[in-house]
Structure formats: structure tokens, C-alpha cells
Amino acid sequence: MSSAAAPTQQRSGVPAPRHGLARRGSAFFSRHPRLRLGFLIAAPLLWLGIVYVVALAALLVTAFWSVDSFTGEITQSWTLDNIITVLTGSLYQVVTLRTVGVALLVTVIDVLIALPIAFFMAKVAGPRMQRILVIAVLMPLWASYLVKAYAWRSVLSQDGILQWLLTPFGGSTPGYGLTATIITLSYLWLPYVILPIYAGLERVPDSLLEASGDLGGRTWMTLRLVTLPLIWPAIIAGSIFSFSLSLGDYLTVNIVGGANQMLGNLVFTNVGAANNLPLAAAIALIPIAIIFGYLALVRRTGALDNL
């Protein structure tokens, strides 16, 4: 019976399954875990290298080119004119200070709002309520960025719902401008600040808070001397999101900012209307340099481990 089955299998032309090569490969990678990890992250690293590193390198190179004033064509000749213009021009200095100021103020507002919300989620709410609150924090992220920005434009307008609520008390809405920009950006980036702080508070043992209370520590003293130092890296991690996202934003300023400009608006104007890509690239280097400097400052706090 077995002798008859063997020729039949050979005549069918279907090779027997080969498991030897797969077993050898699995055994090889099990003996070399670092090599296995390298193969796993090779594709993502290659993609990140192409999308980000190469794009930044191209941006840096473009900043040293120029535009022919007659033809409007980009001249690929090396020059420092764009860099000098950005560093010495009063317009770019004013817009840079305005952009950094708005980004810092948005970050401070978001941290102050996120701290009590994250603390309630992590240390007060029960497991079911925690899940509900996490979903509530994430729900704004499901809506379109433009929808949320235009919603705030409607709320903050002179005929909006906020004006209707404040009129009986003699108040008025801020209208369009930097105040509206700060309010809108604070709302947009708040979930990105709440979640890292919430994750940091979850890692704080409840026994430490109980021990502080047993030793006579009051609520504010416990928060200041025990909780805050432990979650400081998480706070910095959340601030990275709000600061960097505000630093590069330009759509919100166009929608609710009125005539005020930020660095993103100058980049957009020079790319589109002015058709001056080298100058736009030089301006874009400013927020990139600022955020890299900020990351270098917070690297020692361990905040990057919370991202």
C-alpha cells in the first residue's frame, strides 16, 4: 500500500512541504534577538528616513537657492540671502516672537486644564468611569480639524452663541484675533496633553499618596511634593505636543486669527501666492530649529520616554 502511494505522489507533481528552511530561520533569529529586532523595525525606519530625514534635507538645501526676479524660476545656485533676510528682517522677528508666545501660552493653558482632568481620571474615577472619560477625551479627535476650527469661529463671532450668553451680563466675545487663536488652539491640542499626563498619573502608586496623608501631608502639599515631581516628565511630554503643533499651525490663524500672522502663514504665503519656495524653506527652518532646541532641553527630564 505504501509502495503504491509513493509513485502516485511523485506523478502528481506536488512537492512535499518544506519545513526545514523555516525551522532553521526561526532558530537563527531566536539565537540573535537583536538581528530579529533589526529586521522588524527596518521597514518603518526606512520609511521614516525617506519621509522625514530626506524631506528635511531637501528643505535645508532649498533654503540656499534663489528665485529669478524676471522669470520666477528657481535658481539652484548657493546663496545666503534667504537666511540673512529671515534672520534680520523685522517682519520675521515679530512673527517669530508672536508664534512662540502663542505656542507657549497655549501650552500653559492646556497643562493647567489637563492636570485636574487627568488626576480625576487616574486617581478618583472608577474603572468604568475611566473608560468613559478616556472615550470622551478622544471623541474630539474623531471630528475634522476644519470643522472644529470653524465651529469656534462661529462661537466666537459677534453674533455667536458666546455673545448671546454674555450679553445679559454686559460681556462681549473677543472676536477674531490672537485671543480667538489661543482659545481655538488650546481646544484642539488639549487631548494630546491630557493623555500623557493621565498615563503618567496611572504609574504613580496610590500607596505613596496614602503614605503622604498618613504622615500629615495635606492635599496641596502631597500634590506639590509627591505627585508633581513624579509626573513632571509626563507634563513635559504633553507640552511637546501642544507646543510643536501650535508652532507650525497656520489654518487656525487663517480661520479665527484675523489679520494676525504666524510662521506657518508666512510659509504658506511664500509657497502659494508669492511662489518663492526658497524663502518659504528658510522661514520653515525657524520653527524646526525652535522645536529641536526645545527637545534638546527636555531630553534630560525623561519626557521623551513618555511619548
Summary of the structure (lengths in Angstrom):
residues: 307
radius of gyration: 27.8
end to end distance: 64.8
largest distance: 100.9
contacts: 875
relative contact order: 0.11
helix: 78%
strand: 1%
